[in-house]
Amino acid sequence: MKIAEEEKDFELVKEKNDKKKNYIFKKDSTTKTGFYIIVVILIILTAVTIYYGLQTME
């Protein structure tokens, strides 16, 4: 039954001082920096895709 209990305690974001092991992201500066880098890359890729899509319509 321990596995079922662990699945119920699953968290998306873990607090910095929490000792849980069932989480995806840790709430620290590395996670925030990585998130911002990924967002910037996605924005650049979207802008480039729109730009080249408009170029082919001419």
N, C-alpha and C positions, 0 to 999 in steps of 0.2 A: 503494500500500500504506500510505500514511501515515494514511489515514482508518481503516483496520482497526486499526492500532496505537493510535490515539487512543481508539477504542471500548473496547479492552481496558484502558486506563488510567483509565476512568471511575470517579469516586468520588462517594459520596453527600454526605459531609462533607469539606471541605478544611481543613487546618490553617491557622492564621493566617499563617504566614510562607512557606507553600508557593506556588510560582509556577505551578501547574497551572491550566489553563483548563477542564478537564472535571470540573465539580462542580456540585452543586445548592445546597448550603448552605455557608457559611463559618463556621468555628468562632470566633465573636466575640460580643461583648455584644449587638449589634443582633439577631443571629439568635436568641439566647437570649430576649431581651425579646419579640420577635415571637412566638416559640413559646409563651411563657407567656400572652401576650395572647390568642392563638387558643385555647389550652386553656381559659382562663377563660370566653371567649365560648361555646365549645361546652358547657361545664358548665352555664352559665346557660340556654342554649337547651334543653338536655335537661331541666333542672329545670322550666322553664316548660311544656314540652310534657307532662311527666308530671303537673304540677299541673292543667293545663286538661283533660287526659285523664281525670283522676279527678273533676273537676267535672262532666263530662258524664255520668258513670255514676250520679250521684245521682238 
